[in-house]
Amino acid sequence: MTYVIAEPCVDVLDRTCIEECPVDCIYEGGRMLYIHPDECVDCGACEPVCPVEAIYYDEDVPDEWVSYTKANADFVEQAGLSGGGKKVGKTDFDVEPITGLPARVAGH
């Protein structure tokens, strides 16, 4: 089991969760943040600090965002990322369904 970052994070990229994560398993894509499912230790430190409530335990992801469970795993696999999000830094890479979403205007 792992935590998942879902659609409310798209084009927000608040990094508070990165600072709270004790194992550095949150990676920054071009339009959203992603949790590495093999590095997450299910501590839950990231969930309460997310200002847009985008982080869910994988069994609790709302039905409309269930595809984000796969998107988090696909992101780290396709980008070939591991070893810690802070170490890797920001990438300009994203995966579906994120790449198919229209850009959000700040403040909306």
Contact map, one row per residue, 1 for C-alpha under 8 A:
111000000000000000000000000000000000100001000000000000001110000000000000000000000000000000000000000000000000
111100000000000000000000000000000000110111000000000000001100000000000000000000000000000000000000000000000000
111110000000000000000000000000000010100101010000000000111100000000000000000000000000000000000000000000000000
011111000000000000000000000000000110000000000000000000111100100000011001000000000000000000000000000000000000
001111101000000000000000000000001110000000000000000001110000000000011001000000000000000000000000000000000000
000111111100000000000000000000000000000000000000000001110000100010011000000000000000000000000000000000000000
000011111100000000000000000000000000000000000000000001000000000010010000000000000000000000000000010000000000
000001111101000000000000000000000000000000000000000111000000000000000000000000000000000000000000000000000000
000011111111110000000000000000011000000000000000000101000000000000000000000000000000000000000000000000000000
000001111111100000000000000000111000000000000000000000000000000000000000000000000000000000000000010000010000
000000001111100000000000000000110000000000000000000000000000000000000000000000000000000000000000000000110100
000000011111110000000000000000110000000000000000000000000000000000000000000000000000000000000000000000000100
000000001111111000000000000100111000000000000000000000000000000000000000000000000000000000000000000000000000
000000001001111110000000000000000000000000000000011000000000000000000000000000000000000000000000000000000000
000000000000111111100000000000000000000000000000000000000000000000000000000000000000000000000000000000000000
000000000000011111110000000000000000000000000100110000000000000000000000000000000000000000000000000000000000
000000000000011111111000010000000000000000001110110000000000000000000000000000000000000000000000000000000000
000000000000001111111001111000000000000000000100000000000000000000000000000000000000110000000000000000000000
000000000000001111111100000000000000000000000000000000000000000000000000000000000000000000000000000000000000
000000000000000111111100000000000000000000001100100000000000000000000000000000000000000000000000000000000000
000000000000000011111111110000000000000000001100000000000000000000000000000000000000000000000000000000000000
000000000000000000111111000000000000000000001000000000000000000000000000000000000000000000000000000000000000
000000000000000000001111100000000000001110000000000000000000000000000000000000000001000000000000000000000000
000000000000000001001111110000000000000000000000000000000000000000000000000000000001110000000000000000000000
000000000000000001001011111000000011101100000000000000000000000000000000000000000011100000000000000000000000
000000000000000011001001111100001111000000000000000000000000000000000000000000000001110000000000000000000000
000000000000000001000000111110001111000000000000000000000000000000000000000000000001110111000000000000000000
000000000000100000000000011111111100000000000000000000000000000000000000000000000000100011100000000000000000
000000000000000000000000001111111100000000000000000000000000000000000000000000000000000001111100000000000000
000000000000000000000000000111110000000000000000000000000000000000000000000000000000000001111100000000000000
000000000111100000000000000111111000000000000000000000000000000000000000000000000000000000010100010000000000
000000001111100000000000000111111100000000000000000000000000000000000000000000000000000000000100010000000000
000010001100100000000000011110111110000000000000000000000000000000000000000000000000000000000000000000000000
000110000000000000000000011110011111000000000000000000000000000000000001001100000000000000000000000000000000
001110000000000000000000111000001111100100000000000000000000000000000001100000000000000000000000000000000000
000000000000000000000000111000000111111100000000000000000000000000000001100100000100000000000000000000000000
111000000000000000000000100000000011111100000000000000000000000000000001100000000000000000000000000000000000
010000000000000000000000000000000001111100000000000000000000000000000000000000000000000000000000000000000000
000000000000000000000010100000000001111110000000000000000000000000000000000000000000000000000000000000000000
011000000000000000000010100000000011111111100000000000000000000000000000000000000000000000000000000000000000
010000000000000000000010000000000000001111100000000000000000000000000000000000000000000000000000000000000000
111000000000000000000000000000000000000111110000000000000000000000000000000000000000000000000000000000000000
000000000000000000000000000000000000000111111000000000000000000000000000000000000000000000000000000000000000
001000000000000000000000000000000000000001111111000000001000000000000000000000000000000000000000000000000000
000000000000000010011100000000000000000000111111100000000000000000000000000000000000000000000000000000000000
000000000000000111011000000000000000000000011111110000100000000000000000000000000000000000000000000000000000
000000000000000010000000000000000000000000011111110011110000000000000000000000000000000000000000000000000000
000000000000000000000000000000000000000000011111110010000000000000000000000000000000000000000000000000000000
000000000000000110010000000000000000000000001111111000000000000000000000000000000000000000000000000000000000
000000000000010110000000000000000000000000000111111111100000000000000000000000000000000000000000000000000000
000000000000010000000000000000000000000000000000111111000000000000000000000000000000000000000000000000000000
000000011000000000000000000000000000000000000000011111000000000000000000000000000000000000000000000000000000
000000010000000000000000000000000000000000000011011111100000000000000000000000000000000000000000000000000000
000011111000000000000000000000000000000000000010011111110000000000000000000000000000000000000000000000000000
001111000000000000000000000000000000000000000110010011111000000000000000000000000000000000000000000000000000
001111000000000000000000000000000000000000000010000001111111100000000000000000000000000000000000000000000000
111100000000000000000000000000000000000000010000000000111111100000000000000000000000000000000000000000000000
111100000000000000000000000000000000000000000000000000011111100000001000000000000000000000000000000000000000
100000000000000000000000000000000000000000000000000000011111100000000000000000000000000000000000000000000000
000000000000000000000000000000000000000000000000000000011111110000000000000000000000000000000000000000000000
000101000000000000000000000000000000000000000000000000011111111011001000000000000000000000000000000000000000
000000000000000000000000000000000000000000000000000000000001111111000000000000000000000000000000000000000000
000000000000000000000000000000000000000000000000000000000000111111000000000000000000000000000000000000000000
000000000000000000000000000000000000000000000000000000000000011111100000000000000000000000000000000000000000
000001100000000000000000000000000000000000000000000000000000111111111000000000000000000000000000000000000000
000000000000000000000000000000000000000000000000000000000000111111111100000000000000000000000000000000000000
000000000000000000000000000000000000000000000000000000000000000111111110000000000000000000000000100000000000
000111100000000000000000000000000000000000000000000000000000000011111111000000000000000000000000100000000000
000111000000000000000000000000000000000000000000000000000100100011111111100000000000000000000000000000000000
000000000000000000000000000000000000000000000000000000000000000001111111110000000000000000000000000000000000
000000000000000000000000000000000000000000000000000000000000000000111111111000000000000000000011100000000000
000110000000000000000000000000000111100000000000000000000000000000011111111100000000000000000000000000000000
000000000000000000000000000000000011100000000000000000000000000000001111111110000000000000000000000000000000
000000000000000000000000000000000000000000000000000000000000000000000111111111000000000000000010000000000000
000000000000000000000000000000000100000000000000000000000000000000000011111111100000000000001110000000000000
000000000000000000000000000000000101000000000000000000000000000000000001111111111100000000000000000000000000
000000000000000000000000000000000000000000000000000000000000000000000000111111111000000000000000000000000000
000000000000000000000000000000000000000000000000000000000000000000000000011111111000000000000000000000000000
000000000000000000000000000000000000000000000000000000000000000000000000001111111000000000001000000000000000
000000000000000000000000000000000000000000000000000000000000000000000000000111111100000000000000000000000000
000000000000000000000000000000000000000000000000000000000000000000000000000111111110000100000000000000000000
000000000000000000000000000000000001000000000000000000000000000000000000000100011111100100000000000000000000
000000000000000000000000100000000000000000000000000000000000000000000000000000001111101100000000000000000000
000000000000000000000011111000000000000000000000000000000000000000000000000000000111111100000000000000000000
000000000000000001000001111100000000000000000000000000000000000000000000000000000111111110000000000000000000
000000000000000001000001011000000000000000000000000000000000000000000000000000000001111110000000000000000000
000000000000000000000000000000000000000000000000000000000000000000000000000000000011111110000000000000000000
000000000000000000000000001000000000000000000000000000000000000000000000000000001111111111000000000000000000
000000000000000000000000001100000000000000000000000000000000000000000000000000000000111111100000000000000000
000000000000000000000000001111000000000000000000000000000000000000000000000000000000000111110000000000000000
000000000000000000000000000111000000000000000000000000000000000000000000000000000000000011111000000000000000
000000000000000000000000000011100000000000000000000000000000000000000000000000000000000001111100000000000000
000000000000000000000000000011000000000000000000000000000000000000000000001000100000000000111110000000000000
000000000000000000000000000011110000000000000000000000000000000000000000001000000000000000011111011000000000
000000000000000000000000000000000000000000000000000000000000000000000010011000000000000000001111111000000000
000000000000000000000000000000000000000000000000000000000000000000000010000000000000000000000111111100000000
000000000000000000000000000000000000000000000000000000000000000000110010000000000000000000000011111110000000
000000100100000000000000000000110000000000000000000000000000000000000000000000000000000000000111111110000000
000000000000000000000000000000000000000000000000000000000000000000000000000000000000000000000111111110000000
000000000000000000000000000000000000000000000000000000000000000000000000000000000000000000000001111111000000
000000000000000000000000000000000000000000000000000000000000000000000000000000000000000000000000111111100000
000000000000000000000000000000000000000000000000000000000000000000000000000000000000000000000000000111110000
000000000010000000000000000000000000000000000000000000000000000000000000000000000000000000000000000011111000
000000000110000000000000000000000000000000000000000000000000000000000000000000000000000000000000000001111101
000000000000000000000000000000000000000000000000000000000000000000000000000000000000000000000000000000111111
000000000011000000000000000000000000000000000000000000000000000000000000000000000000000000000000000000011111
000000000000000000000000000000000000000000000000000000000000000000000000000000000000000000000000000000001111
000000000000000000000000000000000000000000000000000000000000000000000000000000000000000000000000000000011111
